Amino acid sequence: MTTASIRPVPLSERDLAVSTIVLAFASDPLVRWLWPDARAYLACMPELTVAFAGAAFTHGSAFCATGHSGVALWLPPGAGPDSAALGALIERTVAPATLAELADVSQQMGAYHPQEAHWYLPLIGVDPMRQGLGLGAALMKHVLRQFDEQGALAYLESTNPKNMSLYERHGFVALGRIQVGSSPPVVPMLRHPA
C-alpha cells in the first residue's frame, strides 16, 4: 500500500492522463474485444478515451494520483461522452461482426444508466507497474467522499471482473449483467451516498 497524492488533472496534462488509461486498459476484456489487434488498440484507445471521457478534463473532474500513475475520469451530472466522435471511431475501426453485438451491448448499457442526476465514471485506471498499491482505492475515496457530502449518486460500468471487488468495497452495487454474443460481460453498478 502506498500513500498517494490525488489532484485534478488540468487540460494541459490530458495526454499524460490518457497515456495512463491506455496502459491500464491494455488487457481490459471489453476494449480488447473491440480491438483485439495490439496495433489497432494502441491507435484507437487514446481517441476512445477522449471521446468517451474527455469532458472530465473541461469540467475539472479528471483526477490523477502522483505522477499520473492512476487516473479517474468522472463526468458530472448533465455531462456525457462525445457521442458523435465515439460513434465515428467505432464505425471506422471496429470489425463489422462485432459492431452488431456492440450495438446491443450499448443499448442495454443505456437502459441501466440512471435517470436521476448522477456522477458517471467512464474510465479509471492505474499504470500496470503501479497496480496493487492502493492507487485505485485512493482515487475512488478522494471523489466519493465529496459525493457523500453532496448526497450524489455515482454510476459506472465494470468491464473487467478483476475490478469488481474495488468497486464493491467502495459501495457500488451491481444492477445486472450485460453480455451479447461474443462480448465479454459488462456489469452496471450504482452507488448511493453514504
N, CA and C of each residue as an Amber inpcrd file, in Angstrom:
protein
   582
   0.8440000  -1.1760000   0.0000000   0.0000000   0.0000000   0.0000000
   0.8880000   1.2380000   0.0000000   0.5670000   2.1750000  -0.8610000
   1.3420000   3.4000000  -0.9540000   0.4570000   4.5920000  -0.6180000
   1.0500000   5.6770000  -0.1810000   0.3040000   6.9030000   0.0590000
   0.3180000   7.6890000  -1.2410000  -0.8690000   8.0030000  -1.7170000
  -0.9760000   8.7020000  -2.9940000  -1.5070000  10.0980000  -2.7700000
  -0.9600000  11.0220000  -3.5040000  -1.4830000  12.3780000  -3.5370000
  -2.4080000  12.4550000  -4.7500000  -3.6500000  12.8290000  -4.5310000
  -4.6390000  12.9100000  -5.6050000  -4.9030000  14.3740000  -5.9050000
  -4.9200000  14.7140000  -7.1850000  -5.1740000  16.0960000  -7.5860000
  -5.9190000  16.1210000  -8.9090000  -6.5810000  17.2460000  -9.2210000
  -7.2200000  17.3830000 -10.5300000  -6.1670000  17.4030000 -11.6420000
  -6.5580000  16.9270000 -12.8070000  -5.6850000  16.9420000 -13.9840000
  -6.0990000  18.1260000 -14.8540000  -5.2110000  19.1020000 -15.0340000
  -5.5600000  20.2160000 -15.9250000  -5.5660000  19.7540000 -17.3840000
  -6.2740000  20.4840000 -18.2040000  -6.3680000  20.1520000 -19.6210000
  -4.9840000  20.0590000 -20.2610000  -4.0290000  20.8360000 -19.7740000
  -2.6670000  20.8160000 -20.3390000  -1.9660000  19.4790000 -20.1090000
  -2.4690000  18.6550000 -19.1820000  -1.8740000  17.3470000 -18.9000000
  -2.7390000  16.2010000 -19.3970000  -3.6900000  16.5180000 -20.2540000
  -4.6250000  15.4960000 -20.7400000  -3.8910000  14.3230000 -21.3760000
  -2.8860000  14.5860000 -22.2100000  -2.1890000  13.4920000 -22.8990000
  -1.4940000  12.5450000 -21.9220000  -0.9580000  13.0800000 -20.8250000
  -0.3290000  12.2280000 -19.8130000  -1.3640000  11.3100000 -19.1660000
  -2.5210000  11.8710000 -18.8370000  -3.5850000  11.0800000 -18.2250000
  -4.1260000  10.0310000 -19.2000000  -4.2920000  10.4160000 -20.4530000
  -4.7780000   9.4720000 -21.4700000  -3.7960000   8.3170000 -21.6220000
  -2.5030000   8.6140000 -21.5820000  -1.4960000   7.5500000 -21.6920000
  -1.6370000   6.5320000 -20.5650000  -1.9290000   6.9990000 -19.3540000
  -2.1230000   6.0800000 -18.2260000  -3.3350000   5.1950000 -18.4680000
  -4.4090000   5.7800000 -18.9560000  -5.6110000   4.9870000 -19.2530000
  -5.2990000   3.9440000 -20.3220000  -4.5810000   4.3190000 -21.3480000
  -4.2230000   3.3840000 -22.4210000  -3.4320000   2.2040000 -21.8490000
  -2.4560000   2.4820000 -21.0100000  -1.6840000   1.3950000 -20.3750000
  -2.5910000   0.5160000 -19.5190000  -3.4320000   1.1490000 -18.7110000
  -4.2690000   0.4140000 -17.7600000  -5.2760000  -0.4990000 -18.4470000
  -5.7560000  -0.1120000 -19.6140000  -6.8030000  -0.8760000 -20.2940000
  -6.2650000  -1.8610000 -21.3350000  -4.9620000  -2.0280000 -21.3900000
  -4.3650000  -2.9010000 -22.4100000  -4.8630000  -4.3400000 -22.3430000
  -5.3230000  -4.7810000 -21.1790000  -5.8670000  -6.1440000 -21.0810000
  -7.3380000  -6.1440000 -20.6710000  -8.0080000  -5.0060000 -20.8230000
  -9.4260000  -4.9280000 -20.4860000 -10.2420000  -5.7610000 -21.4710000
 -11.0820000  -6.6660000 -20.9720000 -11.8210000  -7.5540000 -21.8760000
 -12.6790000  -6.8370000 -22.9170000 -13.3640000  -5.7650000 -22.5270000
 -14.2620000  -5.1140000 -23.4860000 -13.5060000  -4.3670000 -24.5770000
 -12.5360000  -3.5460000 -24.2060000 -11.8420000  -2.7850000 -25.2520000
 -10.9910000  -3.6960000 -26.1380000 -10.4650000  -4.7910000 -25.5850000
  -9.6980000  -5.7050000 -26.4320000 -10.6160000  -6.5610000 -27.3000000
 -11.8690000  -6.7070000 -26.9120000 -12.8750000  -7.3270000 -27.7860000
 -13.1130000  -6.4110000 -28.9890000 -13.1250000  -5.0980000 -28.7350000
 -13.3070000  -4.1450000 -29.8350000 -12.0930000  -4.1240000 -30.7500000
 -10.9010000  -4.1350000 -30.1530000  -9.6510000  -4.0600000 -30.9130000
  -8.6940000  -5.1460000 -30.4290000  -8.8680000  -6.3800000 -30.8820000
  -8.0010000  -7.4690000 -30.4290000  -6.5600000  -7.3370000 -30.9270000
  -6.3690000  -6.6490000 -32.0250000  -5.0320000  -6.4390000 -32.5610000
  -4.3310000  -5.3300000 -31.7690000  -3.1240000  -5.5700000 -31.3100000
  -2.3960000  -4.6110000 -30.4720000  -2.2240000  -3.2620000 -31.1610000
  -1.8880000  -3.2860000 -32.4340000  -1.6780000  -2.0280000 -33.1500000
  -2.9730000  -1.2190000 -33.2260000  -4.0790000  -1.9020000 -33.5170000
  -5.3710000  -1.2130000 -33.5800000  -5.7390000  -0.6430000 -32.2110000
  -5.5030000  -1.4430000 -31.1590000  -5.7990000  -0.9600000 -29.8100000
  -5.0110000   0.3110000 -29.5000000  -3.7100000   0.2780000 -29.7380000
  -2.8650000   1.4330000 -29.4290000  -3.2250000   2.6570000 -30.2670000
  -3.7080000   2.4340000 -31.4750000  -4.1180000   3.5470000 -32.3310000
  -5.4630000   4.1350000 -31.8990000  -6.3660000   3.2780000 -31.4010000
  -7.7390000   3.7080000 -31.1340000  -8.0270000   4.1010000 -29.6920000
  -7.3500000   3.5070000 -28.7390000  -7.7030000   3.7410000 -27.3420000
  -7.5190000   5.1930000 -26.8910000  -6.4860000   5.9130000 -27.3330000
  -6.4190000   7.3260000 -26.9370000  -7.6330000   8.1220000 -27.4370000
  -8.0280000   7.8520000 -28.6650000  -9.1870000   8.5490000 -29.2340000
 -10.4680000   8.1590000 -28.4960000 -10.6030000   6.8830000 -28.1500000
 -11.7680000   6.4370000 -27.3860000 -11.8100000   7.1410000 -26.0290000
 -10.6660000   7.2350000 -25.3680000 -10.6030000   7.8650000 -24.0490000
 -11.0890000   9.3050000 -24.1070000 -10.6130000  10.0510000 -25.0820000
 -11.0010000  11.4570000 -25.2120000 -12.4770000  11.5840000 -25.5830000
 -12.9660000  10.7540000 -26.4970000 -14.3720000  10.8350000 -26.8980000
 -15.3030000  10.3940000 -25.7700000 -14.9140000   9.3470000 -25.0580000
 -15.7730000   8.7640000 -24.0320000 -15.7510000   9.5760000 -22.7390000
 -14.5960000  10.0780000 -22.3490000 -14.4760000  10.7110000 -21.0340000
 -13.7640000  12.0470000 -21.0450000 -13.4860000  12.5730000 -22.2170000
 -12.7220000  13.8140000 -22.3160000 -13.3720000  15.0100000 -21.6560000
 -14.6920000  15.0060000 -21.5260000 -15.3720000  16.1290000 -20.8730000
 -14.9410000  16.2740000 -19.4220000 -14.4060000  15.2170000 -18.8240000
 -13.9210000  15.3120000 -17.4380000 -12.8160000  16.3650000 -17.3180000
 -12.0060000  16.5050000 -18.3460000 -10.9150000  17.4880000 -18.2990000
 -11.4640000  18.9140000 -18.3180000 -12.4750000  19.1620000 -19.1040000
 -13.0310000  20.5120000 -19.1920000 -13.9230000  20.8460000 -17.9990000
 -14.4450000  19.8290000 -17.3160000 -15.3020000  20.0520000 -16.1460000
 -14.5210000  20.0150000 -14.8330000 -13.2120000  19.8070000 -14.9000000
 -12.4210000  19.7530000 -13.6790000 -12.6700000  18.5090000 -12.8550000
 -13.1340000  17.4430000 -13.5040000 -13.4540000  16.2050000 -12.7860000
 -12.6000000  15.0300000 -13.2540000 -11.4150000  15.3670000 -13.7600000
 -10.3870000  14.3560000 -14.0540000  -9.3860000  14.4290000 -12.9120000
  -9.0520000  13.2650000 -12.3470000  -8.1490000  13.2320000 -11.1960000
  -7.0210000  12.2500000 -11.4620000  -5.8470000  12.5550000 -10.8900000
  -4.7200000  11.6420000 -11.0370000  -4.0210000  11.4510000  -9.7070000
  -3.3860000  10.2950000  -9.5920000  -2.5130000  10.0110000  -8.4640000
  -1.1090000  10.4870000  -8.8390000  -0.2510000  10.5740000  -7.8730000
   1.1090000  11.0600000  -8.0430000   1.7430000  10.5710000  -9.3480000
   2.2800000  11.5090000 -10.1160000   2.9740000  11.1670000 -11.3550000
   2.0890000  10.5590000 -12.4280000   0.8030000  10.8400000 -12.3870000
  -0.1420000  10.2730000 -13.3510000  -0.1320000   8.7400000 -13.3150000
   0.2030000   8.1700000 -12.1620000   0.2690000   6.7140000 -12.0350000
  -1.1080000   6.0650000 -12.0230000  -2.1190000   6.8370000 -11.7260000
  -3.5050000   6.3870000 -11.7750000  -4.3700000   7.5610000 -12.1710000
  -5.4540000   7.2850000 -12.8810000  -6.3260000   8.3450000 -13.3930000
  -7.7790000   7.9080000 -13.2770000  -8.6340000   8.8360000 -12.8340000
 -10.0810000   8.6150000 -12.8100000 -10.7380000   9.7750000 -13.5460000
 -11.5520000   9.4520000 -14.5220000 -12.2270000  10.4600000 -15.3320000
 -13.7270000  10.4020000 -15.0380000 -14.2020000  11.3430000 -14.2430000
 -15.5960000  11.4110000 -13.8250000 -16.3410000  12.4490000 -14.6650000
 -17.5580000  12.1100000 -15.0690000 -18.4120000  13.0690000 -15.7560000
 -19.4940000  13.5250000 -14.7890000 -19.6270000  14.8490000 -14.5810000
 -20.6230000  15.3540000 -13.6470000 -22.0350000  15.2280000 -14.2000000
 -23.0330000  15.3920000 -13.3340000 -24.4160000  15.3440000 -13.8210000
 -24.6000000  16.2780000 -15.0090000 -25.2510000  15.7800000 -16.0330000
 -25.5140000  16.5700000 -17.2280000 -24.4430000  16.4910000 -18.2980000
 -23.2450000  16.0180000 -17.9550000 -22.1710000  15.8760000 -18.9440000
 -22.1720000  14.4380000 -19.4610000 -21.6900000  14.2640000 -20.6620000
 -21.6540000  12.9170000 -21.2250000 -20.5440000  12.7690000 -22.2410000
 -20.4150000  11.5710000 -22.7630000 -19.4250000  11.3330000 -23.8110000
 -19.7250000  12.1540000 -25.0570000 -18.7270000  12.3230000 -25.8950000
 -18.9050000  12.9350000 -27.2060000 -19.4190000  11.8350000 -28.1260000
 -20.7400000  11.7010000 -28.1790000 -21.3700000  10.5840000 -28.8980000
 -21.0090000  10.5500000 -30.3740000 -20.9100000  11.7120000 -31.0020000
 -20.5810000  11.7560000 -32.4310000 -19.1710000  11.2290000 -32.6740000
 -18.2120000  11.7010000 -31.8930000 -16.8240000  11.2470000 -32.0560000
 -16.6890000   9.7700000 -31.7070000 -17.3690000   9.3470000 -30.6590000
 -17.3240000   7.9510000 -30.2470000 -17.9120000   7.0490000 -31.3300000
 -19.0740000   7.4330000 -31.8440000 -19.7150000   6.6550000 -32.9050000
 -18.8680000   6.5740000 -34.1620000 -18.2530000   7.6930000 -34.5440000
 -17.4090000   7.7130000 -35.7440000 -16.1980000   6.7940000 -35.5700000
 -15.5770000   6.8260000 -34.3940000 -14.4270000   5.9640000 -34.1250000
 -14.8250000   4.4890000 -34.2110000 -15.9030000   4.1410000 -33.5730000
 -16.3660000   2.7480000 -33.5470000 -16.6930000   2.2820000 -34.9700000
 -17.4480000   3.0730000 -35.7020000 -17.8300000   2.7110000 -37.0770000
 -16.6080000   2.4970000 -37.9660000 -15.6180000   3.3490000 -37.7820000
 -14.4300000   3.3460000 -38.6340000 -13.4640000   2.2100000 -38.3070000
 -13.4550000   1.7340000 -37.0380000 -12.3630000   0.8660000 -36.6200000
 -12.7520000  -0.5180000 -36.1020000 -14.0030000  -0.7130000 -35.7390000
 -14.4170000  -1.9930000 -35.1600000 -14.9150000  -2.9210000 -36.2660000
 -14.5670000  -4.1940000 -36.1670000 -14.9640000  -5.1920000 -37.1690000
 -16.4840000  -5.2470000 -37.2860000 -17.0080000  -5.3820000 -38.5170000
 -18.4550000  -5.4030000 -38.7250000 -19.1990000  -6.4500000 -37.8840000
 -18.6180000  -7.6200000 -37.7120000 -19.2890000  -8.6580000 -36.9220000
 -19.4460000  -8.2230000 -35.4650000 -18.4940000  -7.4830000 -34.9720000
 -18.5360000  -7.0090000 -33.5850000 -19.4950000  -5.8360000 -33.4390000
 -19.6300000  -5.0280000 -34.4820000 -20.4810000  -3.8390000 -34.4170000
 -21.9220000  -4.1570000 -34.0310000 -22.4880000  -5.1980000 -34.6210000
 -23.8900000  -5.5420000 -34.3340000 -24.0620000  -5.9080000 -32.8610000
 -23.1580000  -6.7170000 -32.3390000 -23.2430000  -7.0910000 -30.9240000
 -22.9980000  -5.8850000 -30.0360000 -22.0630000  -5.0200000 -30.4150000
 -21.7650000  -3.8240000 -29.6370000 -22.9910000  -2.9120000 -29.5590000
 -23.7460000  -2.8220000 -30.6290000 -24.9610000  -2.0020000 -30.6120000
 -25.9300000  -2.5070000 -29.5460000 -26.0740000  -3.8210000 -29.4290000
 -26.9580000  -4.3880000 -28.3990000 -26.3940000  -4.1510000 -27.0010000
 -25.0850000  -4.3110000 -26.8430000 -24.4460000  -4.0530000 -25.5430000
 -24.6850000  -2.5990000 -25.1470000 -24.4530000  -1.6720000 -26.0720000
 -24.6200000  -0.2430000 -25.7920000 -26.0580000   0.0960000 -25.4280000
 -26.9920000  -0.5070000 -26.1240000 -28.4100000  -0.2670000 -25.8300000
 -28.7450000  -0.7230000 -24.4110000 -28.2550000  -1.8880000 -24.0260000
 -28.5110000  -2.3830000 -22.6770000 -27.8100000  -1.5210000 -21.6240000
 -26.6050000  -1.0630000 -21.9400000 -25.9060000  -0.1770000 -21.0110000
 -26.7330000   1.0920000 -20.7810000 -27.2830000   1.6250000 -21.8550000
 -28.1140000   2.8230000 -21.7470000 -29.3420000   2.6070000 -20.8860000
 -29.8950000   1.4050000 -20.9370000 -31.0860000   1.0990000 -20.1400000
 -30.7780000   1.0990000 -18.6420000 -29.5630000   0.7590000 -18.2680000
 -29.1760000   0.7340000 -16.8540000 -28.7490000   2.1070000 -16.3370000
 -28.3570000   2.9780000 -17.2390000 -27.8500000   4.2950000 -16.8240000
 -28.9470000   5.0270000 -16.0400000 -28.6410000   5.5460000 -14.8550000
 -29.6800000   6.1900000 -14.0320000 -30.3020000   7.3990000 -14.7220000
 -31.5820000   7.6020000 -14.4590000 -32.2800000   8.7800000 -14.9790000
 -32.0810000   9.9840000 -14.0600000 -31.8340000   9.7040000 -12.7650000
 -31.6150000  10.7880000 -11.8090000 -30.2350000  11.4130000 -12.0370000
 -30.0610000  12.6170000 -11.5100000 -28.7540000  13.2690000 -11.5840000
 -27.7200000  12.3700000 -10.8990000 -26.5640000  12.2050000 -11.5400000
 -25.5300000  11.3180000 -11.0040000 -24.1720000  11.6630000 -11.6030000
 -23.1280000  11.2060000 -10.9340000 -21.7730000  11.2710000 -11.4460000
 -21.4900000   9.9390000 -12.1340000 -20.8520000  10.0090000 -13.2910000
 -20.5780000   8.8180000 -14.0870000 -19.0670000   8.6460000 -14.2270000
 -18.6010000   7.4390000 -13.9470000 -17.1710000   7.1210000 -14.0690000
 -16.9690000   6.2620000 -15.3190000 -16.7060000   6.8870000 -16.4780000
 -16.4760000   6.0860000 -17.6780000 -15.1550000   5.3320000 -17.6510000
 -14.1130000   5.9440000 -17.0400000 -12.7880000   5.3210000 -17.0670000
 -12.0070000   5.6080000 -15.7890000 -11.4340000   4.5590000 -15.2400000
 -10.4780000   4.6700000 -14.1430000  -9.4080000   3.6240000 -14.4100000
  -8.1550000   3.9890000 -14.2250000  -7.0910000   3.0280000 -14.4800000
  -5.8020000   3.3980000 -13.7870000  -5.0080000   2.3840000 -13.5370000
  -3.7160000   2.5510000 -12.8960000  -2.6600000   1.9090000 -13.7990000
  -1.5380000   2.5860000 -13.9450000  -0.4080000   2.0510000 -14.7070000
  -0.1180000   0.6340000 -14.1950000  -0.0200000  -0.3670000 -15.0780000
   0.2190000  -1.7420000 -14.6200000   1.4390000  -1.8930000 -13.7120000
   2.4330000  -1.0470000 -13.8560000   3.6180000  -1.1100000 -12.9950000
   3.3230000  -0.6470000 -11.5690000   2.1680000   0.0020000 -11.3680000
   1.8060000   0.5340000 -10.0500000   0.5310000  -0.0920000  -9.4840000
  -0.0260000  -1.0800000 -10.1860000  -1.2540000  -1.7120000  -9.6980000
  -0.9790000  -2.5010000  -8.4240000  -2.0030000  -2.6020000  -7.5950000
  -1.8820000  -3.3390000  -6.3420000  -1.3220000  -2.5220000  -5.1940000
  -1.1270000  -1.2250000  -5.4040000  -0.5620000  -0.3600000  -4.3650000
  -1.6100000   0.5290000  -3.7000000  -2.8600000   0.3610000  -4.0690000
  -3.9310000   1.1540000  -3.4690000  -4.2460000   2.4520000  -4.1920000
  -3.7020000   2.6430000  -5.3870000  -3.9450000   3.8950000  -6.1070000
  -5.3870000   4.0030000  -6.5950000  -5.9360000   2.8970000  -7.0620000
  -7.3390000   2.9090000  -7.4870000  -8.2510000   3.2470000  -6.3200000
  -7.9820000   2.6590000  -5.1610000  -8.7740000   2.9490000  -3.9640000
  -8.6350000   4.4090000  -3.5630000  -7.4250000   4.9420000  -3.6440000
  -7.2090000   6.3500000  -3.2850000  -7.9780000   7.2760000  -4.2310000
  -7.9610000   6.9610000  -5.5150000  -8.7180000   7.7650000  -6.4810000
 -10.2160000   7.7100000  -6.1860000 -10.7130000   6.5320000  -5.8470000
 -12.1350000   6.3870000  -5.5360000 -12.4970000   7.1620000  -4.2740000
 -11.7300000   6.9680000  -3.2120000 -12.0310000   7.6170000  -1.9270000
 -12.0450000   9.1350000  -2.0600000 -11.1000000   9.6650000  -2.8050000
 -10.9790000  11.1120000  -2.9640000 -12.2900000  11.7240000  -3.4560000
 -12.8890000  11.1160000  -4.4530000 -14.0890000  11.6820000  -5.0620000
 -15.3500000  11.2500000  -4.3230000 -15.4150000   9.9960000  -3.9010000
 -16.6400000   9.5050000  -3.2630000 -16.9300000  10.2380000  -1.9580000
 -15.9010000  10.6730000  -1.2620000 -16.1000000  11.4840000  -0.0500000
 -16.8830000  12.7490000  -0.3960000 -16.5220000  13.3750000  -1.5000000
 -17.2240000  14.5860000  -1.9440000 -18.6690000  14.2700000  -2.3430000
 -18.8610000  13.1450000  -3.0190000 -20.2130000  12.7680000  -3.4250000
 -21.0920000  12.5170000  -2.2080000 -20.5190000  11.9060000  -1.1710000
 -21.2810000  11.6640000   0.0510000 -21.7120000  12.9850000   0.6830000
 -20.8000000  13.9550000   0.6980000 -21.1350000  15.2680000   1.2490000
 -22.2330000  15.9460000   0.4400000 -22.2290000  15.7270000  -0.8740000
 -23.2320000  16.3240000  -1.7610000 -24.5310000  15.5220000  -1.8060000
 -24.5000000  14.2910000  -1.3000000 -25.6550000  13.4100000  -1.4180000
 -25.8590000  12.9420000  -2.8490000 -24.7680000  12.7390000  -3.5850000
 -24.8290000  12.4390000  -5.0200000 -24.7030000  10.9530000  -5.3120000
 -25.4750000  10.5080000  -6.2960000 -25.3530000   9.1510000  -6.8280000
 -24.1030000   9.0520000  -7.6880000 -23.5290000   7.8460000  -7.7630000
 -22.3990000   7.5740000  -8.6540000 -22.7010000   6.2950000  -9.4250000
 -22.2840000   6.2640000 -10.6930000 -22.5910000   5.1370000 -11.5680000
 -21.3630000   4.8030000 -12.4010000 -21.1890000   3.5100000 -12.6970000
 -20.1180000   3.0600000 -13.5840000 -20.5250000   1.7390000 -14.2200000
 -19.7780000   1.3400000 -15.2320000 -19.9280000   0.0140000 -15.8260000
 -18.5920000  -0.6950000 -15.7110000 -18.5700000  -1.8100000 -15.0160000
 -17.3340000  -2.5690000 -14.8820000 -17.1720000  -3.4800000 -16.0900000
 -16.0350000  -3.3190000 -16.7700000 -15.7530000  -4.1340000 -17.9510000
 -14.6830000  -5.1760000 -17.6790000 -14.2170000  -5.2270000 -16.4310000
 -13.1680000  -6.1770000 -16.0710000 -13.4990000  -6.8120000 -14.7240000
 -13.7100000  -8.1350000 -14.6740000 -14.0550000  -8.7920000 -13.4090000
 -13.0370000  -8.5500000 -12.3000000 -11.7810000  -8.2890000 -12.6600000
 -10.7400000  -8.0320000 -11.6470000 -11.0350000  -6.7790000 -10.8220000
 -11.8310000  -5.8700000 -11.3630000 -12.0880000  -4.6030000 -10.6830000
 -13.3300000  -4.6180000  -9.8000000 -14.1090000  -5.6810000  -9.8790000
 -15.3760000  -5.7210000  -9.1460000 -15.1860000  -5.5190000  -7.6390000
 -14.1920000  -6.1550000  -7.0630000 -14.0210000  -6.0350000  -5.6120000
 -13.6820000  -4.5950000  -5.2100000 -12.9190000  -3.8780000  -6.0260000
 -12.6180000  -2.4770000  -5.7430000 -13.9060000  -1.6710000  -5.6730000
 -14.7460000  -1.8430000  -6.6720000 -15.9860000  -1.0790000  -6.7210000
 -16.9100000  -1.4620000  -5.5690000 -17.0190000  -2.7430000  -5.2910000
 -17.8880000  -3.1950000  -4.2010000 -17.3950000  -2.6710000  -2.8560000
 -16.0860000  -2.6540000  -2.6370000 -15.5310000  -2.1200000  -1.3820000
 -15.8760000  -0.6510000  -1.1930000 -16.1220000   0.0380000  -2.2730000
 -16.4460000   1.4630000  -2.2010000 -17.9410000   1.7400000  -2.3340000
 -18.7450000   0.7050000  -2.1400000 -20.1920000   0.9030000  -2.0430000
 -20.9890000   0.7440000  -3.3190000 -20.3450000   0.3830000  -4.4160000
 -21.0850000   0.1680000  -5.6600000 -21.7670000  -1.2000000  -5.6240000
 -22.9820000  -1.2450000  -6.1400000 -23.7720000  -2.4710000  -6.1630000
 -24.1050000  -2.8020000  -7.6200000 -23.9100000  -4.0540000  -7.9920000
 -24.2270000  -4.4920000  -9.3590000 -25.7280000  -4.4130000  -9.5970000
 -26.1030000  -3.8580000 -10.7430000 -27.5110000  -3.7560000 -11.1230000
 -27.9320000  -4.8890000 -12.0450000 -26.9820000  -5.5620000 -12.6430000
 -27.2720000  -6.6270000 -13.6040000 -25.9880000  -7.0240000 -14.3080000
 -26.1730000  -7.7390000 -15.4000000 -25.0220000  -8.2190000 -16.1810000
 -25.4210000  -8.1590000 -17.6490000 -24.5770000  -7.5580000 -18.4560000
 -24.8320000  -7.4170000 -19.8930000 -23.8290000  -8.2740000 -20.6360000
 -24.3370000  -9.1250000 -21.5130000 -23.4530000  -9.9560000 -22.3330000
 -24.2340000 -10.3420000 -23.5800000 -23.6840000 -10.0280000 -24.7360000
 -24.3490000 -10.2910000 -26.0140000 -23.3880000 -11.0350000 -26.9290000
 -23.7920000 -12.2040000 -27.4060000 -22.9720000 -12.9490000 -28.3510000
 -21.5770000 -13.1920000 -27.8310000 -20.5880000 -12.7090000 -28.5710000
 -19.1860000 -12.9350000 -28.1910000 -18.6320000 -11.8700000 -27.2480000
 -19.4760000 -10.9060000 -26.8500000 -18.9700000  -9.8250000 -25.9970000
 -18.6160000 -10.3360000 -24.6100000 -17.6200000  -9.7330000 -23.9900000
 -17.3610000 -10.0410000 -22.5810000 -18.4630000  -9.3940000 -21.7430000
 -18.6620000  -9.8650000 -20.5190000 -19.7050000  -9.2760000 -19.6820000
 -19.3590000  -7.8600000 -19.2290000 -20.4060000  -7.0610000 -19.1110000
 -20.3230000  -5.6940000 -18.5790000 -21.2850000  -5.6500000 -17.4060000
 -20.8340000  -5.0980000 -16.2740000 -21.6690000  -5.0530000 -15.0770000
 -21.9340000  -3.5760000 -14.7100000 -23.1730000  -3.1070000 -14.9210000
 -23.5110000  -1.7550000 -14.4960000 -23.6180000  -1.7260000 -12.9710000
 -23.0870000  -0.6470000 -12.3580000 -23.0370000  -0.5610000 -10.8940000
 -23.4340000   0.8470000 -10.4390000 -24.1720000   0.8760000  -9.3550000
 -24.6680000   2.1460000  -8.8100000 -24.2490000   2.2660000  -7.3520000
 -23.9360000   3.4780000  -6.9440000 -23.5810000   3.7530000  -5.5480000
 -24.4210000   4.8970000  -5.0220000 -25.1320000   4.6340000  -3.9340000
 -25.8760000   5.6780000  -3.2430000 -24.9430000   6.3420000  -2.2370000
 -25.1510000   7.6250000  -1.9520000 -24.2770000   8.2890000  -0.9930000
 -24.3830000   7.6590000   0.3880000 -23.2780000   7.6350000   1.1030000
 -23.2460000   7.0390000   2.4480000 -23.7840000   8.0300000   3.4620000
